[in-house]
Amino acid sequence: MGNKPNPIQLQKDLKGVDYPARQADLLKVARDHGAGQEVVSALEKIPDREYDGPNAVSKAVADLG
């Protein structure tokens, strides 16, 4: 469980995302905000689909193995 980012940090790193957004959009914003490796790794593992808002992203990250 230690490899999942803190949900609050995840949302801080995704501040300003224009939803709906795809996985690549989320990764770009997170990297632009200087997100830590834990956040970037989690975003790389979520399904590549369209996310309609921050709650959808948080759920996808929480559902990771």
KESEMAR-469717 format. One record per atom (N, C-alpha, C): y, x, z. Coordinates in pm, 1 decimal. Atoms other than C-alpha are relative to their C-alpha. Layout:
REM residues N
[rec [Y; X; Z]]
...
***
This chain:
REM residues 65
[rec [-119.7; 81.6; 0.0]]
[rec [0.0; 0.0; 0.0]]
[rec [125.7; 85.6; 0.0]]
[rec [-115.5; -86.3; -8.0]]
[rec [230.0; 296.5; 48.3]]
[rec [62.6; 33.4; -133.7]]
[rec [-54.5; -34.4; 131.0]]
[rec [280.7; 327.9; -326.8]]
[rec [87.1; -110.5; -57.9]]
[rec [-88.0; 107.1; 47.1]]
[rec [475.6; 0.5; -358.9]]
[rec [139.4; 21.2; 58.3]]
[rec [-136.3; -21.3; -49.3]]
[rec [852.8; 26.6; -334.8]]
[rec [44.1; -112.1; 94.3]]
[rec [-62.9; 99.0; -86.4]]
[rec [1054.8; -153.4; -71.7]]
[rec [67.9; -104.0; -90.0]]
[rec [-58.9; 103.4; 87.0]]
[rec [1155.2; -490.5; -226.0]]
[rec [152.7; 2.5; -4.6]]
[rec [-146.8; -5.9; -2.6]]
[rec [1516.7; -447.7; -117.3]]
[rec [48.6; 115.6; -86.4]]
[rec [-37.0; -115.1; 83.2]]
[rec [1536.2; -101.7; -275.1]]
[rec [-23.0; -30.6; -147.3]]
[rec [29.9; 38.2; 137.8]]
[rec [1374.2; -238.1; -589.9]]
[rec [115.6; -82.0; -58.1]]
[rec [-109.0; 84.3; 50.2]]
[rec [1645.2; -503.5; -623.0]]
[rec [131.5; 77.3; -12.2]]
[rec [-120.4; -83.6; 11.6]]
[rec [1921.8; -248.2; -555.2]]
[rec [-4.9; 82.3; -128.2]]
[rec [14.7; -83.8; 119.1]]
[rec [1783.8; -27.4; -832.4]]
[rec [7.7; -81.4; -128.9]]
[rec [-5.2; 86.5; 117.8]]
[rec [1776.1; -326.3; -1068.7]]
[rec [129.7; -79.8; -8.3]]
[rec [-127.4; 72.8; 0.0]]
[rec [2129.1; -445.6; -991.8]]
[rec [65.8; 9.8; -137.3]]
[rec [-68.2; 2.4; 128.6]]
[rec [2306.6; -552.2; -1307.2]]
[rec [-89.7; -26.7; -119.1]]
[rec [89.5; 31.3; 111.7]]
[rec [1997.3; -631.1; -1514.7]]
[rec [41.1; -134.4; -59.3]]
[rec [-32.1; 123.3; 71.0]]
[rec [2071.4; -893.9; -1776.7]]
[rec [-131.8; -72.2; -28.5]]
[rec [124.3; 75.7; 17.1]]
[rec [1785.6; -1144.6; -1742.0]]
[rec [18.9; -109.7; -102.9]]
[rec [134.7; -54.4; -8.5]]
[rec [1563.3; -1235.9; -1908.7]]
[rec [-4.8; 143.5; -51.3]]
[rec [10.9; -141.8; 34.4]]
[rec [1455.0; -874.3; -1936.2]]
[rec [-146.8; 39.1; -13.0]]
[rec [135.5; -51.9; 18.4]]
[rec [1147.6; -689.3; -2056.4]]
[rec [-18.3; 124.2; 88.2]]
[rec [33.6; -116.3; -82.2]]
[rec [973.7; -403.7; -1877.7]]
[rec [87.2; 120.7; -36.6]]
[rec [-79.7; -116.3; 42.8]]
[rec [1159.1; -140.5; -2084.6]]
[rec [145.0; -11.5; 46.8]]
[rec [-137.6; 21.4; -47.1]]
[rec [1495.7; -295.7; -1991.9]]
[rec [10.0; 30.7; 149.6]]
[rec [2.0; -23.2; -144.3]]
[rec [1405.2; -287.7; -1623.1]]
[rec [-7.9; 149.0; 30.1]]
[rec [14.5; -144.7; -20.6]]
[rec [1296.8; 76.2; -1645.4]]
[rec [129.8; 73.4; -31.6]]
[rec [-125.2; -66.9; 36.5]]
[rec [1618.4; 176.8; -1821.3]]
[rec [105.3; -17.1; 109.4]]
[rec [-99.8; 24.7; -104.7]]
[rec [1841.5; 12.8; -1559.8]]
[rec [-35.8; 76.4; 126.9]]
[rec [42.5; -69.9; -121.7]]
[rec [1635.8; 154.5; -1272.5]]
[rec [27.2; 149.9; -12.0]]
[rec [-23.6; -144.6; 19.1]]
[rec [1651.6; 506.5; -1417.5]]
[rec [149.4; 30.8; -2.0]]
[rec [-145.4; -19.4; 3.9]]
[rec [2024.3; 469.9; -1485.6]]
[rec [61.3; -4.3; 140.3]]
[rec [-46.8; 8.3; -138.3]]
[rec [2069.6; 382.5; -1116.7]]
[rec [-59.8; 110.6; 87.1]]
[rec [58.0; -109.9; -75.6]]
[rec [1874.0; 692.3; -1014.2]]
[rec [-112.4; -44.0; 92.3]]
[rec [110.1; 51.3; -81.7]]
[rec [1575.5; 497.6; -883.6]]
[rec [-100.3; 109.6; 32.2]]
[rec [102.1; -94.5; -42.4]]
[rec [1313.9; 690.4; -692.3]]
[rec [-128.3; -16.8; -79.4]]
[rec [125.5; 1.4; 74.4]]
[rec [972.9; 770.2; -833.8]]
[rec [-86.6; -120.6; 35.8]]
[rec [80.4; 115.4; -42.8]]
[rec [813.5; 490.3; -630.2]]
[rec [38.6; -125.4; -79.1]]
[rec [-48.2; 116.5; 74.9]]
[rec [1029.8; 226.1; -802.5]]
[rec [-36.4; 13.8; -148.1]]
[rec [29.4; -22.4; 141.6]]
[rec [989.2; 379.0; -1149.7]]
[rec [-149.5; -17.6; -26.7]]
[rec [145.3; 11.8; 17.7]]
[rec [610.1; 405.6; -1108.9]]
[rec [-44.4; -145.3; 4.4]]
[rec [37.1; 141.3; -11.8]]
[rec [582.4; 43.8; -998.6]]
[rec [41.3; -76.1; -125.7]]
[rec [-46.8; 69.7; 119.8]]
[rec [791.1; -76.5; -1292.9]]
[rec [-82.0; 38.4; -123.2]]
[rec [83.7; -43.2; 112.2]]
[rec [577.2; 129.0; -1532.7]]
[rec [-134.6; -72.9; 0.0]]
[rec [131.5; 63.2; -13.1]]
[rec [267.7; -54.8; -1403.6]]
[rec [1.6; -150.9; -18.4]]
[rec [-2.5; 145.2; 14.4]]
[rec [389.4; -415.0; -1429.1]]
[rec [-24.3; -38.0; -145.6]]
[rec [24.9; 42.2; 139.0]]
[rec [290.2; -616.1; -1737.1]]
[rec [127.5; 1.1; -83.9]]
[rec [-114.5; -2.5; 91.9]]
[rec [516.8; -573.4; -2039.7]]
[rec [18.2; -140.2; -55.1]]
[rec [-31.7; 136.2; 41.4]]
[rec [649.8; -925.6; -2067.3]]
[rec [145.4; -26.5; 35.1]]
[rec [-137.7; 35.5; -32.0]]
[rec [979.3; -1105.9; -2027.3]]
[rec [6.3; -55.7; 142.5]]
[rec [-20.5; 44.4; -138.0]]
[rec [1095.0; -1150.8; -1666.4]]
[rec [129.3; -79.4; 5.8]]
[rec [-116.1; 87.9; 2.2]]
[rec [1333.1; -1436.4; -1600.1]]
[rec [98.1; 23.1; 114.7]]
[rec [-91.5; -28.9; -109.9]]
[rec [1487.9; -1297.3; -1283.1]]
[rec [-60.2; 97.4; 99.5]]
[rec [45.7; -98.9; -97.3]]
[rec [1460.0; -1062.2; -985.7]]
[rec [-125.3; -42.8; 75.9]]
[rec [118.8; 45.1; -73.5]]
[rec [1202.5; -1279.5; -807.7]]
[rec [-127.5; 21.5; -80.4]]
[rec [115.8; -22.3; 86.2]]
[rec [967.6; -1255.3; -1106.5]]
[rec [-40.5; 147.5; 0.3]]
[rec [29.0; -144.6; -4.1]]
[rec [996.7; -875.2; -1100.9]]
[rec [-63.3; 36.2; 135.0]]
[rec [53.8; -28.5; -133.1]]
[rec [937.7; -860.9; -725.4]]
[rec [-143.3; -48.1; 12.9]]
[rec [136.5; 54.0; -6.0]]
[rec [629.3; -1080.8; -762.1]]
[rec [-96.4; 87.4; -79.4]]
[rec [86.2; -85.1; 83.0]]
[rec [489.0; -865.0; -1043.7]]
[rec [-31.8; 130.3; 72.8]]
[rec [21.2; -125.0; -75.4]]
[rec [535.3; -551.6; -829.0]]
[rec [-91.5; -26.4; 119.3]]
[rec [83.4; 33.4; -115.6]]
[rec [382.1; -722.5; -524.3]]
[rec [-144.8; -24.3; -39.8]]
[rec [135.2; 31.6; 47.4]]
[rec [80.9; -827.9; -733.1]]
[rec [-75.0; 121.7; -50.0]]
[rec [68.8; -121.8; 46.5]]
[rec [2.7; -468.7; -836.2]]
[rec [-113.0; 34.4; 97.7]]
[rec [117.4; -36.6; -77.8]]
[rec [-341.4; -356.9; -717.5]]
[rec [32.2; 60.8; 125.8]]
***
